[in-house]
């Protein structure tokens, strides 16, 4: 049997703080540092892990804020899950990549909130 890993405490995306909450600890963060194979188990058991997921619970989320809450925090989780683990060990190095990705998302019509505290994307202010 193969599994997907979920850690409720590090993936509870609707509990947020302002700023770079995607890289800080506790129930409100660690989105970037969670590793789906970081558990007490054998190499054979760890080989059964297909990947991980980020969860979004609904008691504080509805259709008016789901997109802004989900993005860009899920981008931090995605970078760790889908990238070379050796190249994604430092959240400070990820900061500019995730900021740039947030700007690409905004340019494509996603309502992703700023990922690293007060910031903006140049394309947000371009007139049609």
Number of C-alpha atoms within 10 A of each C-alpha: 5 11 13 11 15 17 15 13 15 22 26 20 26 20 15 15 12 11 15 17 21 28 23 17 14 11 15 19 23 21 29 27 19 19 19 18 17 8 9 8 10 8 9 8 14 16 12 13 15 13 15 21 16 20 16 18 13 10 7 11 17 11 7 8 14 18 15 16 21 19 19 26 29 19 19 24 22 16 17 23 19 11 10 10 11 8 11 18 14 12 20 10 11 18 17 13 14 20 18 14 16 25 23 15 16 18 15 10 10 15 18 21 23 22 27 19 12 10 11 16 15 9 12 11 8 8 5 3
